[in-house]
């Protein structure tokens, strides 16, 4: 992957994702110090999810009028501007003004929602088709590494330089990210769509593309089921599982989260290292990984031994990463360049909405029995695997490499 533009993309995303983590850690520190209220801390993930859903839902309106690179630059530039205002506010205002901060959080999440479909749609434009799986694997490893190390690093930085200065550090990272995005070169032809097209027609365009193509439709049925099932791996439900089922100290909650992310990183590394071999057996890879992750989820839910849980959760992250990268590569290989941004917009809207409602549903189930939540998740993943087995002929088994 010698493409300079792809290098600018992943470095820019690295700075942006690291900044996203640092800014949340810094805000948590500031808000809790001022309010001592858990409710305000709970607002952070809710506002992030809500802002990104609204943004990804309306993004087709922008995708028809602007190039992906321009959207990516404007997304990061807008986040940077709002963060600069927020940094000044938390540093120099004697009264923080919680609702002003809430508005800033919502706006940053809103502009971030444009970046996600644009980034994924840009990847196949910046690398050779034969390098797609490797590029997706590399991006996944970068993202998961940031998630694994960013929170710990952010906590250390808050302790050393306080929350306000961490916000300023995030501003610097966002500026660097914006510079990297500007340097991307995307030569894909682009034509502005007819502005007379009705808004509703534009918004449903991605959904229509997914529905009329059997392969895209099958991919998104699986993504829908997995978005519901994967809610059990959120920190809150794992925390309950550690306390009520494993009966170990809170430290194990951290161990299990770390093991999951290590599994994700290892899965990405394996995909990158053996990308040529996986490209030849993509259909089998999706099929076996689908059944594998469902079996592991069942075993995890039934298990009550801490060290076994640690091994199972690492395997779950490992297999789920391989599956996710392969499915993403299928979509990028099969979709036309002009359709991919619209497909990703619809996909992110669906995943965000489903994940949000499923979090509430599985939270209620976990109140009754956290093990039942994992068993239901296992059933959903098994359903996804069986569905893949039924429709497997819709998926090419391999691709001729250049």
Secondary structure as UniProt FT lines:
FT   HELIX           4..35
FT   HELIX           38..63
FT   TURN            64..65
FT   HELIX           68..92
FT   HELIX           98..126
FT   HELIX           129..131
FT   HELIX           132..182
FT   TURN            195..196
FT   HELIX           199..203
FT   HELIX           205..212
FT   HELIX           214..229
FT   HELIX           230..233
FT   HELIX           235..241
FT   HELIX           242..246
FT   HELIX           251..273
FT   HELIX           275..279
FT   TURN            280..281
FT   HELIX           282..302
FT   HELIX           306..334
FT   HELIX           337..368
FT   HELIX           370..390
FT   HELIX           392..394
//
